[in-house]
């Protein structure tokens, strides 16, 4: 069982930056795929950024060039650096940690990001 806890959300003005963190415990996750998702009110949850165990990344088109996903395997931690934030980035951001043998991963409780115009 893996426990996942997100942090770093908050209220920021448009154009500002935030850095989200996702701490995973209960297992060594260096071989796991990890990703950030978000869900705005009334909308489905969507993938924001993903990083596999080898460090390869992919991003939603809406965040390319503004967000950067990274991981520190020694700390079992995933990060999302968010720059040039826009009001449409407002959502609850969730971390997902997926073992290579699983179809579904483990979710955290989410952290709220609110971008004011």
N, C-alpha and C positions, 0 to 999 in steps of 0.2 A: 504494500500500500504506500502510495506517495501522497504527501501533504503539500499543497501548493498555496502560497500566500503572496498576493500582489500588494504593492505599496507604491506611493509616489504620485498618486492622482491629486487633483485639486482644481482650483479656479485660476485661470490665467487669461490675460487679454490676448486678442488676436495678434499674431506676430510673435508671441512669446514662445517659451520652451518649457518642457517638462521631461523628466526622466523617470520612467516606470521601472520597477524592479519586481522580479518574481523569484521567491526563494522556495526551493523544493527540498523536502526532507523525507526521510524514510527509505531512500534508495539512492544509489549513485547514478546520476542521470546523464553522465557524459556520453552514453551511447543512445540516448533518447532524442527524438525529434521534439522541438519546442516551438511554440508559436504564440503570437498575440492576436486576439480577436476583439471585436468590439460590437456593442449592440446599443443603438440609439432607440429612443422611445418609439414604439410602433413599427419598428423595423426588425428584420431578422438579424441574427448574429452573423458577422462577416469576418473573413480573414483579413488581418492587417499586414502581418509579416510572419515569416516562417524561417527557421534555421534548422538544418539537419545536424546529425551527429558529426558530420565532416566539416561543418562550418559553411556550407552553401546556403545562400539566402534567396528568398523571393518576397516581393512586396505587392500589395494591391496598387493598381495604377494611381489611385487617388492620393497615395502617400509617398510615392517614389520621389526621391530627391529631397524629401523633408524628414523622413523617419529613418532611423538606423537601428536594426536589431543586432544584438550581440549576446554572447554567453561567456560566463566564467565557470568552466567545469570544476575548477578547484574549490569554488564556493557554491557549487550547485545552484547558480543564479543566472537568470535570464534578464536582459535589459531591453528597454525600448527608449531610445533618445528621440524625442519629438520636437522638431524645430518648425518655425514659421506656422504655428498652429492657426487653424481657421475655425470659425464657429461650427462648421459642419463636421469637425472632428469631435464634437461633444458626444459623449457616449460613456457607457460603462465598459471598461477594458478588462478582458479576461486573459489569463495565461493558461495554456494547455501544454501538458507534458505527456508525451506518448512513447511508451516502450516500443522497441522494434517488433515485438511479437504481438502487439495489440492493434486492433482496428480503431479503438477509441482510446483517448488519453484521460488524464486526470485534470480537473478544472479547479481553479481557485474561486474565491467568492466575488472577485471583481473589484475594481477601483474606479471611482467616478472621475472623469475628466470633463471639465466644463470650460469652454472657450467663449469669452464675451466679446461682442463686437464693439 
